[in-house]
Amino acid sequence: MATQSTPVEPGANLRVEVDRARKEADEPSSPFVRFGPDQPFRLDSGKQLDHLQIAYQTYGALNEERSNAIVICHALTGDQHVANEHPLTGKPGWWARMVGPGKPIDTDRYFVICPNVLGGCMGTTGPASTNPETGEINGLGLPLVTIADMVRAQVRLLDHLGIEKALAVVGGSMGGMQVLQWASAHPDRVFSAIPIACSARHSSQNIAFHEVGRQAVMADPDWRGGRYLDEGTRPRKGLAVARMAAHITYMSDKSLHTKFGRELQDREKPTFGFDADFQIESYLRHQGVTFVERFDANSYLYLTRAMDYFDIAAGHGGLLANAFKRETRFCVVSFTSDWLFPTEESRAVVRALITAGASVSFVEIETSGGHDAFLLNEPEMFDTIAGFLSAAASERGVR
């Protein structure tokens, strides 16, 4: 470790950070499986990947009948480390309240699989991955991916694990989009589905929010046309601004007011400058700084674009009801203060499911937590999910 008297070459710390990001993309600190040219992976764009790597995390044990598997689909800024300590941040998993022994998704009863999504940056093939054939980082040379591509990769993972049908597929936000895609495109592989705080297509407002974030990243001089890892830089400022803007949409006006109000940050009077005078400013800056430590900027571009393209009714004559079959049981969850994916969008999914003749239950949870409520301590959500999964497991004969 360098001491104060040891000179540090300018940019040395950044190069260490870049090298760490490249290593995690190629050799993740979690299980992973690789598929080669003998198993090409075709994308919605018409292109294909001759090399596909999928990183994932598991919890609990698969029973002899292989009938107790639950797939958890993570959101935009999540990853496969749903209930374990994160290898980069050292913090608990993003859904540690939900997944674990005796918790709503009980790993004493269920075998939980959480894959890192295609296009991600924690070991599954993405823009930060190295192409095995060329030895070069994919960067923007990676074809754009869709939510359907992500789900097909997850189906391939379940095939590799020898799991014919998941007891449940569960996820919030972008994870909820994946849940809907699972149930629509692979109903024979999903016994039950729990889409949370999501919609069947991305709204124009949400596409607009994402475009602001992407432009912030691409306007950063250190983005280097997407080649920053090759050139030993990272667009930290641009990605931090993108995270700050997005994080505002994850909260509600009430939660922001309750948590911060107009309180100043560690001072009695304003500085009359552009420092972080208000607590909310300091909070957002902190969110931006910590985010860039664990996330790849190009992955942010790819995943937000995948969400933008999502429209599950588009391939079914524009009729959402035609996208679903009777096979899968649903529990749809929304939150009253979620203005990013408002309850009306969940109700549209519920109406389509009823029209399709599917078994569906729906709960709108009263909360001030905003869109991020699915990540927070919401007892009604915990009880709803625990009860629904227990009933599905009993119906399928899972002890």
N, C-alpha and C positions, 0 to 999 in steps of 0.2 A: 504494500500500500504506500502511495506517495506521501511524503511528509511535506511540511510547509517549505522546507529548504530545497526540495526537489523540484526543479522546473518541469512544468507540464507543457508539452507541445500543444499549440493552439489546435483545437478541433479533436484532440485525442479522446476526450470523453464522448464526443458525438460518434466517433468511429466505433468505439466500444459498444455504444447503444445500437448503431446500425448493424454491427456484426451480430449482436444478440438477437435483433429482430430477424435477420436472415436465418440464423440457426434455428430459432423457434419455428419459423415457417417451414423449414426442411426436415428437422428432427424434433418434433414437439415433445414436451415433457408429459405426454399421456399416450395411451395406446393408439396405434394408427395402422391402416392397411393400405397397400399400394396395388393398383391395377395397371398393367402394362399394355403395350400395343396390341396384344392378342385379345384384349377386352376394351376396345375403344368406347369412349363415352360421348354420345351425341348430344348436342345442345339445341335449345330452341332456335338459336340463331342460324342453324344449319351447319355450323362448324362442329368439330369434334376434338376431344382431348385424347391423345394417345397415351398419356400418363395421368392417372388420377390418384391422389392421396387423400384419405379421409381420416382425420383425427377425431377421437371420441373419448368419452369418460363413462365408466359404468359404476353402478352402486347396487349392492344387494346380490342375490344369487338367482340364476335362471333355474326354474323348477324342471323336473324330469319331463313334463308334458310340453315344455317351452311355451307355456300359455300365460305367463305372468309378466311379460315384457312391456314396459312403458317407455315410449320415446318422448323425450323433452326437446322441443325446438326452441332455440334461443332467439332473442330479439337482436336488433341491429347492432348494438354495441356490446352484446353478450358474447359468450363462447361456451365451450364444452365443460368448463369448470363450474358446474351448477351448485355443487354442495361440498366441494373440497377447497382447501386453501389454494388461492390462485398462485401459480408458480412465479409470476412476474411482480405482483403487488404484495403478496403475503397476506391478503385480506380473505375473509370467508367467501365462499361461493355466492353467486348473485341470487340464488334461491335457496339458501341454506335454511330459511324458515319453513320452506315447503317440503324439501326432500331430505329424508333421513330416517333413522329408526324411530318408530312411533309418531312420525310427523304425517301430515295429510297424504303425501306420496311416500308411503311407509316402505322403506327398504328392507324391513324384516319380512315383508310379504311380497313385494314387487322387485323385479329386476329392471333397473332404470338405466337407459342409454341416452346420453346427450352428445350428439355429433356437432363438431364445428362445421358451419355451413360452407358450401362451395363458394369460393370468392372471399372467404374469411382470412384471418391472419394468425391463427393459432394452430397451424399444422395441416389443415385441409388445403388442397390446391387453391391458390389465390394469386393475386398480382405480386406478392412478395416471395412466392415460391421460385425455386430454381428449376428450369426446364432440364430434365436429365439428359436429353439428347444434345442440347447446345451448351449446357453449363452456365447459361445466362439467366438472370432474373426475369420472370415473365413481364413485370411491369404492365404497361398498357397493351402489350402484345397478347395478353390473355383475352380470349373472346368474352364479350359481355355475357353474364349469366342471368337466369330468371329464378323466380321462386320455384317453378316447376322443375328446373334443373337441380336445384338444391334438394328437392324431395326425391327425385330419381336417384341422386347420389346416396341418400339415406336408405332408400329401398335396396340399393346394391350392398350397403353395409349390413342390413338385416339379413340379406341372402348369405353374405359371408359368415355371419354369426349363426346361421341355421335357424333363424326365426321366421316362420311362415306368416304369422299374423300377430300384430301387436295388440295387447289388451287395451291399450289407450295411446293416443298421441295427444300431447298437451303443449301449449305454448301461448305466450302473450305478445301482442304487437306484431312485429315481423314473424315471430314464432307462431302467432295465431294464424297468419296468412298461410304458413306452411301446413298447419293443422288442416285448414280448409282444403288446401291442395291435395294433401294425403287422402282425405275422405272423398274428394271428387274424382281424382285420377286413379286411386288404388283402394276402392272400397272393400275389396276382398282381403286387403291386408290390415284393415283397421276395425277392431271390434267396437271401440268407442272413441269419441273425439271431444276435446275440451278446448275450443278457441276462445281466447280471452282478450278483451280490449283490442279488437281488430275489425277489419271490414273485408268485404269480398272484392273490393278494388280500391286503389289509392285515389283520394280526392284531388282535385286540382289545387286546392290550398296546400295539401301536404306535398305535392310535387313542387310547388313554389318554394316551400320551406327547404326542401332538399336541394333545390337549385341554388339557393343562397349559400348553403353550406358547401356545395361543390365548388362554386365560384370563389369562395373564401380560400379553399385549399389551393385551387389552381392559380390564384392571384399571388400566392406566396412565391417569391423568387427562388426559394429553396425547393420548390416542387420539381423544377428542372424538366418540365414536360413529362412528368411521371417517372423520370430516371434517377430520382434522388438516392436510392439505395446503391446504385452503380457508382454514383458520384460522391458518396459518403456524406450526404446531407439528409435532412428531414424537414418537411414543411410544418414545423411545430406551431408557428404562429397562426398559419391559415387553418390548420386542423383544430387548434384550440378555439378559434373564433367560431368555426362550424359547430363544435360541441357546445359552446356557450349559447348560440342561437337555438340549437335543437333542444337543449335542456330546458329552456323557458317553456317550450311547448309540452314538455313532459309533466309540468306542474300546473296547478290551477291558481287563479288570482287569489283565492282565499288562502291557499297554502302558502303562497309567497308572502301575503300580508301577515299571516299568523306567525310565520317563521322569522321574517325580517322587518316588515313594515317599512318605515323610512329611517330606521336607526342608523346612526353613523358608526363607522368602524373604528373602535378604540380611540375615540377622540370626542371632545365636547363641542368643537366648532368645525365647520368645513375648512378645507385647505384652500379653497378658491382656486383649485387647479384640476388636473385630470388624473390624479391618483384615485385609488379605490376608496372614496370617501364613505360610501354607503355599504352596509353589510352585504346587501344583495350583489353589489359589484364584486366584492371580495370573494363571495361564494362562487359566482360564475367564473371568475378568473381561476379559482382553485379547481373547479370542475374541468376547465379547459386544460390546465397544466397537467393534472393527473391523468387525463384521458390519453394524451399523446404519449405517455410512458408505456402504454399497453396496447395501442391500436395503430394499425397501418393506414396511412392517408389514402393510398389507392384503394384499399379494401373499403374504406368509407365511401368512395366514389362508386365502386361496383355494387355494394349492397344497397345504397340508397336508390341507385338506378333500377335494381331488381324490384324493389318495392314499388317504384313508380310504374313499372310495366305491368304490375299485377292487376289482373281483371279476370276473375275466374269465370265470369259469364261470357266473356268474349268468344270462347271456343264452343259455345253452346247456343248459338243463334241470338246472343244477347239476353237470354232468359236464364236468370240465376237458378230457378228451380230445376232446370234441365241439367245443371251441373252436379246434382246429387242423386244418390240412389237410396234405397230403403235399408241397406245392410248395416249401416253404422248408426250407433246411438250417440246423441249429441247432448252436451251441456254447454250452453253459450253464456258467457259472463261479460258484463259491462259495468262501468262505473259512472255515477251521476255527474262527476266533475271532470270527466275526460272530454276535453274539447278537441283533441287531436283525432280520436276515433270515437265520436259521440255515440250514445246509446242507440240512436235511430239507425245507425249503420248495422249494429248487432241485430236490431229488430228486423231489418230487411233480410238478414241471413236466416233468422228464425222463421219468417214468413215463407221464404223459399223452401226451407226444410219441411215445413208443414205441408206445403203444396206438393212436394216430392213424396210425401207419405213417410218421412223419416220419423223416428222416435226422438223427440227433442224436449229438453227442459231449458228454461231461461231464467237468469237472475240478474237484476240490476242492483248493484250494491251502492248504498248511500255512503259517500265518503268525500272528503275535501282533498284527497291525495292526488287528484288529476290522473293523467295517463299512467304515471308511475305507480299507481295504487297496487297494481298486480305484483310489484316487487316489495311492497310494504307489509306491515303487520295488520292484516285485515281479517279478523276472526271469522266473519261471515263467508269470505272467500275460502278460507281454510276448511270450514265446516262443509261448505257446498261441494268442494272438490273431493274431500275425504269421503263424504257420503256417496257421491256419484260413483267414484272408483270402487268403493266397497260393494255397491250394488252390482256394478258391471262384473266385478271379479266373482261374486257369488253366482251370478247368472251364467258365467262361463265355467264355473266349477273350480275356480282358483281358491285354494284354501289359505 
